[in-house]
C-alpha cells in the first residue's frame, strides 16, 4: 500500500504525531496508524471504534494490517 494514497483517502486534512516508532495521522473520521519499524499500517474508524479494511468495513486483526510500500516501490 502506498501510505500517501491511504492518508489521502481516510485522513485528508490530518494532523500527525509521532509515538515511538509509530506515526499517527489524525483525520476527522479515521486515524491512520503507521508502524514505520515493521512497515505496516492500520486504519482506525473513530465512529465505530474499531480497525477497518480498505473499504471502510470492520475486519479481523489479520484483515486490517496493510504492508507499506518502501519509498523506491512508490
Backbone as ProteinMPNN parsed JSONL, in Angstrom:
{"seq_chain_A": "XXXXXXXXXXXXXXXXXXXXXXXXXXXXXXXXXXXXXXXXXXXXXXXXXXXXXXXXXXXXXXXXXXXXXXXXXX", "coords_chain_A": {"N_chain_A": [[0.839, -1.17, 0.0], [0.467, 2.195, -0.734], [1.331, 4.611, 1.391], [0.74, 7.337, 1.219], [-1.51, 7.455, -0.471], [-3.408, 6.117, 1.086], [-3.617, 7.835, 3.303], [-4.549, 10.137, 2.0], [-7.083, 9.218, 1.268], [-8.386, 8.4, 3.702], [-7.72, 10.215, 5.765], [-7.595, 13.042, 4.907], [-7.293, 15.795, 5.707], [-5.248, 15.938, 7.853], [-3.712, 15.849, 11.136], [-0.543, 15.168, 12.435], [1.284, 12.939, 14.586], [4.124, 11.707, 16.247], [4.71, 8.647, 17.825], [6.766, 6.933, 19.512], [7.961, 4.38, 17.511], [5.885, 4.678, 15.799], [3.809, 6.485, 13.518], [1.098, 8.591, 13.745], [-1.691, 9.568, 12.038], [-4.092, 11.823, 12.344], [-7.368, 12.086, 11.39], [-10.645, 13.447, 10.524], [-12.722, 11.452, 10.643], [-11.313, 9.094, 10.602], [-8.279, 7.517, 11.786], [-4.976, 7.027, 10.781], [-2.635, 4.694, 11.481], [0.677, 4.197, 11.381], [3.18, 1.873, 11.537], [6.334, 2.345, 11.418], [8.702, 0.933, 11.829], [8.103, -1.81, 11.504], [6.822, -1.722, 9.087], [4.059, -1.648, 8.496], [0.607, -0.587, 8.317], [-2.43, 0.594, 9.873], [-5.949, 1.279, 9.838], [-8.053, 3.236, 11.69], [-11.365, 3.531, 12.643], [-13.007, 6.204, 13.915], [-15.676, 6.518, 14.615], [-16.897, 3.933, 14.675], [-15.159, 2.811, 16.439], [-13.156, 0.873, 15.939], [-10.756, -1.085, 14.057], [-10.477, -0.951, 10.5], [-11.007, -2.344, 7.172], [-9.734, -1.706, 3.819], [-11.987, -0.853, 2.458], [-13.437, 0.403, 4.344], [-15.002, -1.091, 6.055], [-15.475, -3.0, 9.09], [-12.968, -5.348, 10.153], [-11.15, -8.457, 10.661], [-8.271, -8.935, 12.808], [-6.113, -9.735, 11.198], [-6.998, -8.912, 8.679], [-6.86, -6.175, 8.771], [-4.296, -5.164, 8.752], [-1.897, -3.63, 6.812], [0.663, -3.82, 4.458], [3.229, -1.454, 4.055], [4.419, 0.261, 1.248], [7.82, 0.559, 0.283], [9.851, 3.487, -0.145], [11.205, 3.433, -2.64], [9.539, 1.735, -4.043], [7.257, 3.103, -4.557]], "CA_chain_A": [[0.0, 0.0, 0.0], [1.139, 3.488, -0.742], [0.832, 5.31, 2.583], [0.188, 8.631, 0.822], [-2.859, 7.227, -1.002], [-4.277, 5.765, 2.223], [-3.858, 9.059, 4.077], [-5.421, 10.999, 1.184], [-8.438, 8.658, 1.254], [-9.014, 8.28, 5.016], [-7.435, 11.339, 6.664], [-7.026, 14.059, 4.02], [-6.916, 17.003, 6.462], [-4.755, 15.305, 9.066], [-2.621, 16.321, 11.971], [0.288, 13.99, 12.685], [2.058, 12.874, 15.819], [4.983, 10.538, 16.335], [4.612, 7.956, 19.102], [7.838, 5.938, 19.419], [8.23, 4.068, 16.104], [4.641, 4.819, 15.038], [3.293, 7.79, 13.114], [-0.36, 8.572, 13.787], [-2.272, 10.647, 11.242], [-5.44, 12.017, 12.866], [-8.325, 12.712, 10.492], [-11.939, 13.702, 11.154], [-13.44, 10.207, 10.9], [-10.378, 7.967, 10.683], [-6.876, 7.722, 12.104], [-4.094, 6.074, 10.123], [-1.525, 4.411, 12.369], [1.731, 3.552, 10.599], [4.318, 1.355, 12.292], [7.421, 2.503, 10.464], [9.731, -0.083, 12.063], [7.692, -3.097, 10.927], [6.364, -1.498, 7.719], [2.626, -1.9, 8.357], [-0.296, 0.452, 8.797], [-3.815, 0.214, 10.176], [-6.899, 2.388, 9.73], [-8.967, 3.187, 12.824], [-12.603, 4.287, 12.459], [-13.331, 6.87, 15.172], [-17.095, 6.348, 14.912], [-17.134, 2.531, 15.035], [-14.182, 2.455, 17.479], [-12.511, -0.374, 15.548], [-9.92, -1.026, 12.853], [-11.259, -1.284, 9.315], [-10.353, -2.736, 5.929], [-9.587, -0.599, 2.869], [-13.295, -0.364, 2.026], [-14.061, 1.081, 5.478], [-15.801, -2.011, 6.876], [-14.677, -3.654, 10.128], [-12.358, -6.606, 9.754], [-10.382, -9.161, 11.68], [-6.938, -8.394, 13.038], [-5.278, -10.023, 10.021], [-7.52, -8.163, 7.532], [-6.701, -4.725, 8.948], [-2.877, -4.819, 8.688], [-1.513, -3.445, 5.413], [2.098, -3.604, 4.248], [3.538, -0.166, 3.47], [5.441, 0.218, 0.208], [9.044, 1.317, 0.528], [9.935, 4.682, -0.964], [11.595, 3.086, -4.014], [8.437, 0.979, -4.662], [6.138, 4.015, -4.84]], "C_chain_A": [[0.89, 1.243, 0.0], [0.526, 4.304, 0.4], [0.205, 6.659, 2.23], [-1.232, 8.494, 0.294], [-3.842, 6.913, 0.123], [-4.608, 7.009, 3.038], [-4.771, 10.005, 3.307], [-6.867, 10.522, 1.224], [-9.108, 8.747, 2.63], [-8.785, 9.466, 5.951], [-6.841, 12.495, 5.876], [-6.57, 15.341, 4.73], [-6.407, 16.569, 7.829], [-3.84, 16.215, 9.88], [-1.845, 15.067, 12.351], [1.028, 14.108, 14.009], [2.892, 11.6, 15.797], [4.884, 9.967, 17.739], [5.548, 6.757, 19.036], [8.105, 5.635, 17.956], [6.981, 4.227, 15.236], [4.362, 6.279, 14.707], [1.777, 7.668, 13.097], [-0.854, 9.807, 13.056], [-3.736, 10.753, 11.648], [-6.295, 12.743, 11.836], [-9.628, 12.955, 11.235], [-12.648, 12.414, 11.553], [-12.53, 9.014, 11.128], [-9.01, 8.437, 11.155], [-6.094, 6.655, 11.353], [-2.87, 5.922, 11.011], [-0.493, 3.609, 11.588], [2.874, 3.157, 11.518], [5.502, 1.325, 11.342], [8.484, 1.416, 10.622], [9.37, -1.413, 11.411], [7.143, -2.957, 9.517], [4.896, -1.812, 7.474], [1.831, -0.687, 8.811], [-1.662, -0.135, 9.061], [-4.67, 1.47, 10.101], [-7.931, 2.218, 10.847], [-10.158, 4.095, 12.559], [-13.003, 4.879, 13.807], [-14.791, 6.712, 15.572], [-17.393, 4.93, 15.402], [-16.229, 2.058, 16.168], [-13.54, 1.091, 17.21], [-11.636, -0.143, 14.327], [-10.721, -1.534, 11.665], [-10.364, -1.703, 8.15], [-10.306, -1.524, 4.989], [-10.919, -0.055, 2.357], [-14.066, 0.312, 3.168], [-14.931, 0.203, 6.347], [-14.909, -2.673, 7.923], [-14.134, -4.989, 9.635], [-11.639, -7.251, 10.916], [-9.004, -8.534, 11.79], [-6.048, -8.585, 11.812], [-5.708, -9.19, 8.805], [-7.241, -6.662, 7.608], [-5.242, -4.276, 9.038], [-2.462, -4.76, 7.226], [-0.036, -3.112, 5.32], [2.3, -2.268, 3.547], [4.615, -0.362, 2.4], [6.655, 1.03, 0.654], [9.093, 2.47, -0.469], [10.264, 4.345, -2.424], [10.522, 2.283, -4.75], [7.281, 1.891, -5.068], [6.31, 4.688, -6.191]], "O_chain_A": [[1.926, 1.295, 0.663], [-0.657, 4.641, 0.367], [-0.757, 7.079, 2.873], [-2.077, 9.34, 0.585], [-4.977, 7.39, 0.112], [-5.761, 7.211, 3.42], [-5.67, 10.61, 3.891], [-7.786, 11.342, 1.216], [-10.275, 9.13, 2.719], [-9.594, 9.694, 6.851], [-5.707, 12.898, 6.135], [-5.539, 15.905, 4.363], [-7.061, 16.807, 8.845], [-3.286, 17.195, 9.383], [-2.442, 14.013, 12.567], [1.348, 15.198, 14.482], [2.418, 10.545, 15.377], [4.962, 10.701, 18.724], [5.165, 5.689, 18.559], [8.448, 6.549, 17.207], [7.029, 3.933, 14.041], [4.637, 7.181, 15.498], [1.234, 6.74, 12.497], [-0.498, 10.936, 13.394], [-4.533, 9.87, 11.331], [-5.992, 13.873, 11.451], [-9.716, 12.7, 12.436], [-13.125, 12.295, 12.682], [-12.922, 8.038, 11.768], [-8.628, 9.59, 10.957], [-6.515, 5.5, 11.299], [-2.152, 6.889, 11.268], [-0.755, 2.477, 11.182], [3.462, 4.001, 12.195], [5.654, 0.39, 10.556], [9.105, 1.021, 9.636], [10.232, -2.074, 10.83], [7.006, -3.956, 8.81], [4.522, -2.2, 6.367], [2.315, 0.135, 9.588], [-2.015, -1.201, 8.557], [-4.175, 2.583, 10.277], [-8.598, 1.188, 10.937], [-9.992, 5.283, 12.284], [-13.305, 4.138, 14.742], [-15.109, 6.768, 16.76], [-18.06, 4.747, 16.42], [-16.493, 1.028, 16.788], [-13.398, 0.266, 18.113], [-11.762, 0.875, 13.646], [-11.545, -2.438, 11.804], [-9.157, -1.46, 8.138], [-10.787, -0.446, 5.337], [-10.981, 1.076, 1.876], [-15.206, 0.741, 2.985], [-15.546, 0.697, 7.292], [-13.721, -2.887, 7.679], [-14.753, -5.668, 8.815], [-11.53, -6.683, 12.002], [-8.619, -7.705, 10.966], [-5.308, -7.675, 11.438], [-4.867, -8.806, 7.992], [-7.376, -5.957, 6.607], [-4.977, -3.12, 9.368], [-2.651, -5.724, 6.484], [0.456, -2.228, 6.021], [1.626, -1.976, 2.559], [5.6, -1.065, 2.622], [6.521, 2.058, 1.318], [8.446, 2.422, -1.515], [9.666, 4.91, -3.34], [10.589, 2.161, -5.973], [6.418, 1.484, -5.846], [5.466, 5.487, -6.595]]}, "name": "protein", "num_of_chains": 1, "seq": "XXXXXXXXXXXXXXXXXXXXXXXXXXXXXXXXXXXXXXXXXXXXXXXXXXXXXXXXXXXXXXXXXXXXXXXXXX"}
